[in-house]
Amino acid sequence: MFDRLFDAISQFIDLFKFCAVIDEFERGVVLTLGVRRRRKHRWQFWMRDKVLLGPGLWLIWPLGIDEVLVDNVVPTVDEFDEQSLTTKDGKNVVLTAVVTWSIEDVEKILFEVEDSDEALEESTCGIIGDEVAESTWQDIHKNGFSIRVTKQVRKRAKKWGIKIHTVQFKNLSCSRSIRLLGM
């Protein structure tokens, strides 16, 4: 019962916020009545001629007129699920991809991608699957394989405002994986 009361009080207080603080590791954009601000208006002297909000204190309209959306832009390391694939020469391969990435364009991430983590994981795993299917076991162990995969992932992720730093492979082994149903 008290949880709902505290939530209601907190939401009421949030209606009267006149400023937003963006941390050093974040970038953001402002929505005015649900629409992204595209340019500075004459009366918005505090906007510093930017649509993209950097770190600092930003004045906003209260009562829910303005909403600030932010995202973390520092590099992130994600370890994707293990993949069991078959090479061109018929070898069963099990590998795990580790991707280091960061957000380059906050507007694209916030407005054009539903779930950036999932989109990046699914597209990276698809690219890896295609590359493994077109390569032999010996090709996978060469440095060029990792570079080729990284280039393709970079190209796809750039469309979403994501910068790919590295794509590395972990637990690369030539083995058969067994999947148990119901577990």
N, C-alpha and C positions, 0 to 999 in steps of 0.2 A: 504494500500500500504506500509506504513512504518512498519507494523507488519511483513510482509514477508521479508523486508530488514533486520530488526533486527534479525529475526530468521536465515537468511542466514549468517549474520555476526557472530552470536553466535555459529552456527554449525561449521563455519570455524575456529574460535578460539578454540573450543573443540578438533579439530583435533591435536592441538599442545600441549595438556596437557601431562605432563610427570609424574604426580602424581595423586593419588586418596586419599581422606580423608574418613576414615570410622569412624563414630561416636561411642561413647561408647555403645549405645543401639543397634548397628547393627553388623552383621557379613556378610562376603561376599566371593565370589570366583572370579577368573579371567578367562576370556575366551581369548585365544590367537588365533586369526584368526577363531573365532567361536567354538574352541575346549577347553573344560575345562582342566586346568592345573592339572595334576595328581601327579607330583613329581617335586622336585627342580632340576634344571639343574646346572651344575658347574658355569656357568656364571651368574646365578641369585642369587648373594650373598645377596641381600636385602630381599629375601623371608622368612628368618627366619625359614627355614625348614618346612614350613607349606603350605598346599594347601588352607586351610580355613584362610581367612583374618580376623584378629581381629581389634580392634580399633587402629587408628593411621594413619600415613602417609605412603603410599605405592607407590613405583616407578613403573611406567608402561610404555610400549612402546607407543609412540604417533602414529599419523596418522591412528587411528582406528585399529591398530594391536591388542592391548589389550583392553578389555572391562571389567569393574568391575561391577558385579551384587551383590546387597546387599539386606538384608531383616531385619526387626525389630525383635529382639529376646526377648524383654521384655514381661511379661504376658499381655494378652489381654482378656477383658471380652466382650462376645457377647451375646446379647439377641436374640434368634431365634423367628421366627414367631409362633404365637399361633396355636396349633394343636387341632383339634376336633376329639376325638377317642372314641371307644367303648371298655369297659372292658369285661373280660371273663363272668361276671355275668350280662351283658346286660346294664350296666349303661353308659350313655353318659358323657364323661369327656372332659373338655377343660383345657389345660395347656400350659404354656410357659416355655421353657428351657433356663437357663442362664449358659453358659459354660465359665470357665476361662481356658485359654490355652496359651502356648508359643511355639516358634519354638526351637526344640532341635537339629535338623540336617538341616542346611541351604542348603546343597547340595541336599538332597532329596526334600525339598520344592521347590527349584528353578528348578530342572531338572526332577522331577518325578510327580509333581502335577500341573495341569493346573491352577486351582483357589482354593487355600487352604481354603479360607473362605467359599466358596460355597460347596466344597467337605466335609468340616467338618460339616456344617449345614445339608446338605442332609443326610449324614450317621448317624449323631446324631438323627435327626428326625425319620429316619427309625428304628433305634435301639429302640427308645422310643415307637414308634408305635407297634413294635413287643412285647415289654415287657408289655405294657398296655393291648394288646390283650390276653396275657397269664396270666394276673393277675386280681384279683378281686378288687373292690373298696376299701376294707379294706386293702389289700396287698399294694396298692399304698401309703397309709398313713403311712406305717411302714418305718423306717429308712433303712431297708435292700433293699427296692426298689431302692432308690437313689444310694446306694452303688453298687448294681448289674448293673445298667445302666452305672455308671461311669466306672466300670471295663471293660465293653464291649466297650465303646467309647474309652477308653485308648488303648485297644488292637488294635482296628482298626486304630486309629490315629497314633500310633507308627510306622506303616508301612510307613507313609508319613513324618516322622520326626517331628511330633507334640507331645508335652507333654501336657496331660490333667491334670489340677490341680483339678477342681471340676466340677460337673454337678449338678445344683440345679433346683428346680421347683418353678415357680412363678405363681400366679393366678390359682392354682389348684382348680377346682370346678367341681361339678357334675351338669351339666346343658346341655341343648340342644342348639346347635349353629344353627343359620339360615343364610344361604348364599343367598344374593340377586344377581341375574345375572345382569351384565351390570354396576356394581359399582366398 
